[in-house]
């Protein structure tokens, strides 16, 4: 052990890692005293700690030649949590990943649950090269056939994965005539893109029982993800009805629905988040409204939504074009909370015309925003040439007392 520490502390890089680790844990009163005390899932999540651990592993294996001691360095990899972090780590080079796996694979095979974990983690693994390694590994091929029913994890565990995540494994099963058996009916509710959906459709009848698709769920997911290509593919090929339009979908999808469906109604709530900062979106809707399209119903609430999101450029446009519909108290309060001077200046002298629940115009939450964020810059704007100045007169003194 003395020789190991001598080697480590003669290395400026490694000794610096140790020093930083000790200092951090000293401040935290951590229970960790030695590298051996640190759980492996932390090691696999930290590039520097892993490098130090790997140095220890290589030292015993190559320099000292003590296989038993080297095996003990990563022996806790048998723990499912540690194995998961090992598979999902993005900084461990493939050659080192393979080296460690090869040296522990017999131990992993002796723990049946560990091998099931490997299939799970291949589904989640972000490193495609690792997936390809296992697919092309002759030692692994025999084992994978013994767990063919676990292929359902590819769809159930992570159904929204990109095609690159599950295609290598599924292709392996098909090319080797291994049945794609599942323990229950699989229903696809979400996918990451159109290509993934097309691939699963092609594979649909290769599963026993065959795959099922929830088209309502798939279409709703495409709305939320703002994936127009996927939405259009589902709409044209499989399912056309849209029962609920997502409030935060893209203008491209909204316009497609609007142009296609004459019976769909759109009001302020439908655009709560839907403008997404897109001025073109707001312009399209407002023009339809001004031209008295019966499908579009706007009110003073439109300004509420865009100021809440801090869309200054859209707020300017809406105020100019449909400000006559009214301005609520939310507009000035929302503007202040965004901290956007341009938005505040736009509405600081605009009286609210929709006070349905009382006469006060500035909310307590707005005063607290200025106070607890120490926004004296905003306060100065509101105390100078602002129709709401009276609401802020005592706030300056309160903020001075807090200093």
N, C-alpha and C positions, 0 to 999 in steps of 0.2 A: 504493500500500500504506500510505503514511503516513496518508492520509485515513481509511482503514479503521480502523487502530489508534487514531487520534484519536477516531473515532466510538465505537469499542468501549470505550475507557478513560474516556470521558465518560459512559458508562452504568454506573451503580453495580452493577446486576445482572450484566451481562456481565463486568465487570472482576473481580467477586467469584468468578465461575465460573473464570476464567482463573487467578486467584491460588490458589484451592483445588486446581486441576488441577496447577499447577506445584509446589505444596507436597507433594502426594501423590506425584508422580513423582520429586521430589527425594529423598524418604525411601526410595523403592524403587530408587534409582539407575536409573530407567527410561530406555530408549532414546528415549522420546518427548520431543521438544523443542518441536514446534509442533503445532497442531491438524491440519495437513495430514499429519503423521506417523502419526496414529492410524487404525488400520484401521476401515473403515466399520461393520463388525459391532459394534464397541464403541460407535460413535456412535449406531447404531440401538437400542442397549440402554440408553442413558443419556439421559434427558430433557433435562438441562442441556447436555450436550455436543452433542446434536442441535440444540438451539435456537441454540447458538453457531454451528454449522456452517451452519445454515439462514440465519442472519443474513448470513454471508459470501456464501452463494449469492445471496441477494436483493440484496446490495450490488452485486455485479458485474452482475447481470442488469438491475436497475432503475435504480440510482443512477449507476453508471459506464456501463452500456449495453454491456458487453463480453460478448456471448453466449459466445464461445469460452472465456473465463476462467470464466464461471459454469458451463459444462458440465464443466469440469475438477474442480469441487468435489465432485460426486457420480459422477464417471466410473467409479470402481471398483465401481459398482453392478452392472456386468456380471459381476462375480465371483459365482458361485452362492451362496457362503456369505453374502456381503453382501446379495444379493437376498432370501435367505431371511429374514434379520433385519429387512429393510425391510418385508416382508410380514407378519411375525409381531409387529412392534412394536405395543404396545397404547396408546402415548401420542401417536403422530403423528395429528393430526386428519385426517379424510377429505379435506378440501379441499386440505391440503398434500400428502397422499399422492398424490392425483390429479395435482396440479400437477407434482410431481417425476416421476411415472411418465410423464405426457404429454410432458415435455421430453426423456425418455430412451428413449421407446418405439421410435423408429426404430432407435436403436443396438441395442436389445434384439432387435428383429426380424432384424437383420443377423447376430445370433449365435443360430443355431437352438437351441442347448442352453439358452440363456437363456429362450426361450419355453416349452420343456418344463418348466423350473424353475417358471415362473409357474403352470402347471397343478398341479404338485406342491404349491406353496405355497398355492394356493387351497383345496386339500383340508385343509391344516393350519391355515389362517388362522382366528384366533379372532374377528376382526372381521367380522361378517356383512355390514356395509355395504360392505366392500371386495369381497366375493364378488358382491354384488348389482350393484356398479358394473361389474364385468367382464362379468357376464351381460347387462347392458343396454347395453353399449358396442358400438356398431356396428362400430368398428374391430377389435374383438376377435372378433366373430362369424365373420368369414371365417376367421381363423386357427384358431379352436377346431374348425371342421369338418375342418381338415387333420390334426388330431390326435385323431380320435374314438376310436382304439384305446387312447389313454392314459386313457380313462375308468375303466379297471380300477384305476387308482391310488386312485380314490374308495373302493374296497372293499379292495384289497390293502394299500395303504400305511397306511391308518388305519381298519380295519374297525370299531373300537369307537367311532368318532365318533358324536356325537349326530346325529339326522336333519337338524337345521338346517345341519350342515356340508356335507352332500352333496346334499340335496334340490334346492336351486336349480339346481345344475349338471345333475343328472339330468333334472329337469323341462324344462330348456332343450333338452336333446337330444331328448326325447320330443315336445315341442311343435313342434320344427322338423324332425321326421322324420329326425333324424340317427341312423344305426345305432349301437347300443351294442355295438361290436365289442370283443372281448378276445383277447389273444394266447394265452390258455390258460384251462382251466377254473378258475373262481374258487370257492373253498370258504369259506363264511362260518363262522368259528369263534367269534366273539364280537361282541356288539353292546352299545351303551350303555344301551338301554332297550327296552321292549316296542314302542313306536311305531316305532322305527327298524327293528326286526325285521319288523313288519307291512308297513312301506313296502318293504323289500327283497323280501319275499315277493310283494308286488303287482308289483314290477318284474322278478321272477325270469325270466320268459320273454321279456322285452324285450331281454335280453342274448343275444349270439351268440358262443360257446355259452351256454346258460342258466346261471344261478347255481345252485350246490349249497350245501347246508347241513349242517354237522356238528352233529347234534343232541346227541350226547354232550358235545362240547366246549361248545356253547352252554349246555347245562343245568349243566355243571360251573362255567362262568363265572358263571352266575346265582347258584349256591350261594355262591361266594366273594364276589361283590359284594353278597350279602344282598338281592337284588332279588326279593322274593316275587311281585310281579305278573308279572315276566318268567318266573320259574321255573314258576309255575302255568300260564301260557299255553303254554309249551313242553310241560309235562307233560300237559296236557289235550288239546292239539291234535296233538302230533307224537311225543312220546317219553316213556314212562312209567317205564322202569326207572332206578333209581338204584344204581349199582354201588359208588360210594364217596362217603360223606357227608363234606363238607368239615368240618374240625375247627373252623372259625371262622365258621360260618354263623349266621344269626339264629334266635332262638327260634321266630319265626313260621314259617319254612321247616321247621325241625326238627319242630315239632308237626304240620305238614301231612304230612310224610313218616311220622311215627310213627303218626298216626291212620289213614293210608291203607295202610301196608304191615305186615301182621302178621308177616312173616318176617324183618324186619330186626333185627339185634342191636346193642345199644348198650352199650359199656363205658366205663371211665374215659378211655381214649385218645380215644374219639369226642368227649369233652367237654374235651379238653386246653385249647383256647382257646375252645370253643364257648359257654361261659357268657356271654362278652362283657360281664361286669359286670351281667348281668340276673339279679336275684334270683328273678324269676318262673320263669326257665329252670331254675335249680337246684332250686327248690321242686317243680316239675312232675316232674323226674327222680327226686328223692328220694322223693316220694310214691309213684311207680310202683314204686320199688325196695322200699320198706317194705311195699307191698301185694303183694309177691312176683310182680310182672310178670316173666315169664321173659325178656323182651327186654332188660331193664336189669340190668347187672352192674356194681356199684360196689365199690371197695376203698379202702384208705388213700391211694391215689394221687390221689384227688379233691382232698384237701387240698393235696397237692404243687402241683397245677396252679393252684389259685386263689391260693395264697400267692405263687407265682412271678409272677403277674400283678398282685399287690397288691390283690385284691378282698377287702378287709377285711370288708365286710358279708356276703359269701357265705361267707367263711372262718368267721365267727362262727356262721352258720346251719348249715354242714356239721359243724362241731365239736360243736355241740349235738345235732344229729340223728343223725349217723353216726360220731361220734368213736370209738365202740366198735370200728370196723373197724381202728383203729390209727393211729399218728402216726409218720411217718418223720423222720429227721434233716433232710431237706430243708425241712421246715416251718419250723423255727426259723431255719435259714440263709436261706431265702427271705425270711422276715419281716424279718430284719435288713437284707438288701440292698435292700428297698423303702424303708427309712428311715421307715416308718410306725410311730410310737410305739404307736398303738392295737393294731396287729398284733403288734408285739414284746411288748407287755405281755400280750397274749392267750395267747402260747405260751412265754413265758420260763420258766415253771415247769411246763411240760408235758413229761414224759419221753418220749423217743423209744422206740417199741416195735418198730420194724422196722429193726434194724441188721444188715443182711445181709452187709456187707463190712467189718467191723471194729468196734472199740469207740468210736472217736473220734466226737464228735457235732458239733463246730464245724469247718468246713472252713477251709483256709488262705485260700481266696478271700474268705471272710467276714471274716477278720481283716484282710486287705488292703483290703477295702472300707472298713472303719472307719478304718484307718490312713491310707490315701492320700486319703481324702475328708475327713480331719480331723473325724470325727464323734464328738467328745468327748461330745456330748449322748447319743448312743446308748450309748457306753461306760459312762457314769455309770449308766444304767439297768441294764446288764448286770452291773455290779460290785456293785449293791445289790439284795439280795433276789432272786436268780436262781439256779436250780439249775445253770446253766452257768458261774457266776462264775469258777471255777478256770481256765477256758480263756482268760480275758481279763486275768489278773493282771499279766502282763509287758507287755501292750500299752500301758498308760498310760505306762510309762517309755520305751518305744520312740518314742511319739508326742512326748514331751517332748524327746527328743534330736533329733528332726527339726525342731524349731522354731528 
